[in-house]
Amino acid sequence: MTGLRARQKADRNRRILDAAAALFREVGYDSARIEDIAERAEISVGTFYNYYENKGDILLATVSMEVEEVLAGGGSIVDNPPASVMGALDALIGEYYDHSLHYLSKEMWRTAMAIAIQQPESPFSKRYTELDRRLCEQVSTLIRKLQAKGVVALDVDAEAVGEMFFNNLNMMFTEFAKRETMSLDDLKARVSRQNRPLATLIAVR
């Protein structure tokens, strides 16, 4: 029975997240009401509050769900990366970007970023920062994996270089979220071009 209750709870939580993400996309984060989320998830408002205190908590949970899936996809690339620095970077960053709007809209990303900046000591902000840290570490892990394969020079500081690549892809994603007209293809092309000089410098020749 314990296993059944756990599965029911997980299913109910996923329904809440899916309902919230869909409603945020349709009417915007600010206009979405908890009552409407509960109705879509086919639960009572009281049950909703057993899972989340407010809309910000749901947004954080959605961001977390998005990034956890991104990290899982990125992990597969890091385990078996393409044979060139640029090929590996393009594959990993492409995985990040292609999944970025699976659950979240640009407006939702902007809201999440704003909350993280406005309330730096809140649980939301700390979790957001932790997710960024894990993504950054994955990029550095990719550089170390390429070093082990003889693709990146051994004297390269993999952690520092990974941070440089991540900081740029993160900054460019913020720009992407701010600009409704920028496409994912444009974003990936710009970041790939920006990464190429550093990738060339660290590659074994």
N, C-alpha and C positions, 0 to 999 in steps of 0.2 A: 504493500500500500504506500510505503514511503516513496518508492520509485515512481509510482503513478502520480502521487501528489506533486512530486518534483517536475515531472513532465508536464502536468497540467499548468503548473506555475510558470514554467518556461514558455509554454505555448501562449499563455495569456499575456506574458510580458512581450513576446514577439508581436502579438496582435496589436498591443498598445503602440509599440514602436512603428510598425508598418502604418497604422492609422494616423499617427502623428506626422510621420514623414510625408504621407500623401496629402494631408490637410495643410501642412506648412507650405507645400509646393503649390497647392491650389489657391489659397487665400492669403498666404504670407504668414510669417511667424507671429507678428504682432496681432493680426486679426483672428488667429486660430484660438478657439475656446476649448478649455479642458472638457466641458460638457460634450462638445462635438467629437472630440477625440474618443471619449468614453463610449459614446453612442456608436461610432464606427467600429470600435474594438469589441462591441457587444458586451460591455461590462457596465457596472454602475459607477457613478462618480466616486462613491466611497471606496470601491475596489481600486479605482485608479490611484487614490491617495495612499493605498497600501504599498504601491510600487514607486511612486514619484511624488515629490512635494510640490513641484511647479513645472512650467513649460521648459525652464532652463535645464532642469534635470533631464527631461526627455531629449532635449537637443544634445546635451552632453552624451547621453547614452547612444544617440544616433551617430554622433561623431565617433564615439568609441567603436561602435559596430562597424562603421565604415573603415576606420584605420586598422582594426584587428584583421579584417578581411584583406586589406591592402598588404599588411605585413605578412600574412600567410602566402599571398601570391608572390610577394617579393622574395620570401624565403626560398621558394622553388627556383627562382632565377639565381639567387646567390649560391645555392647548392650546386648549380650546373650552369655557370654563366657563359655567354658567347665568348669567342676566342680573342676578341679585341677589346680595348678599353672603351672605345666609343660604342661598340656593339653592346657591351655589358651595361654601360650607363644608360643608353637609349632604351634598352629592354626594361631595366629596373624602374627608371623614371616614367617610362610609358605605362608600366603597370600601376604606378601610383596615380598618374593623371587619368588614365582611362577609367579607373574605378571611383574617382573622386566625386562624381555626380550620380553615383548609383542610388544612393539614398538621400543625398543632400543636394539642394539647389545652390546656386551662387548666393542667393539672398540668405539662405541658412548658414552658409560658410561665413558670410560677412557678419551675421549676428553672433555666431560662435566666436569669431575673432574679436569682436567688440567687447563681448562679455569677458573674455580672457584678459583683455587690456584694461578694462575699466575696474575689474575686481580681481587683481592679481593674487590675493591671498584666499580667494574662495576655493572650495573643493572643485568647482567646475574648472577654474583657471589652472589649478595644480594638475588636474587630470589631463587637461589639454596640453600643458607643457610636458608632461610625462610621455604622452603619445608622440609629440614632436621629437623627444629625446630618443625614443625607440626607433623611429624612422631614421634619424641621423646615424644612430649606431649601425643600422642595417646597411647604410651606404658605406660606412667605414669598413664593415665586415666584407662587403663586396670588394673593396680595394685590397684588403688583406688576402682574400681568396685569389684575386688576380696576381698578387705577388707570389703566392704559393704555386701558381701555375706558370710562373716565369713571364707573365705578360706585363707586370708593373715592376719597376726597379725596386730592389730590396731596400735601398737607402731612403726611400720615400716614407714620410710620416703618414701612415695610412689613416690614422685617426684625424689628423689635421686636414688632410686632403679630402677625406669623406665629409668633414664638417663644411669645407668650402663648397663642395658640390651641393650638399644639402641646403646650406644657407641660400644659395642662389636659386635652387629649384623651389624652395619655400617662399622666397621673396617674389619670384615670378608667379607662383600660384596665387599669392595675395593680389598681385596685379590682375591676374585672370579673373579672380572673384569680384574685383572692383569694376571690371569692364564687361558689361553684358554682351558686347559685340565681339569680344575675342573668343575664337574657337579653340577647342582642344588641339586641333592640328597646328594652329598658329602658335599656341603655347609650346608644344613639343618641339616645333621647328626652331623657335627662338632659343629655347634652353639648350638644345643640341648644338646650335651654333656657338653659344656662349661657353659651353663645356669643352669644345674641341681644342682650344689652345692649351688648356691645362692638361687635358687628356694626352695630347701629343708630348708634352714635357715629361710626363711621368712614365710613358710607355718605354718598354725595353726595345732597343733598336738593333 
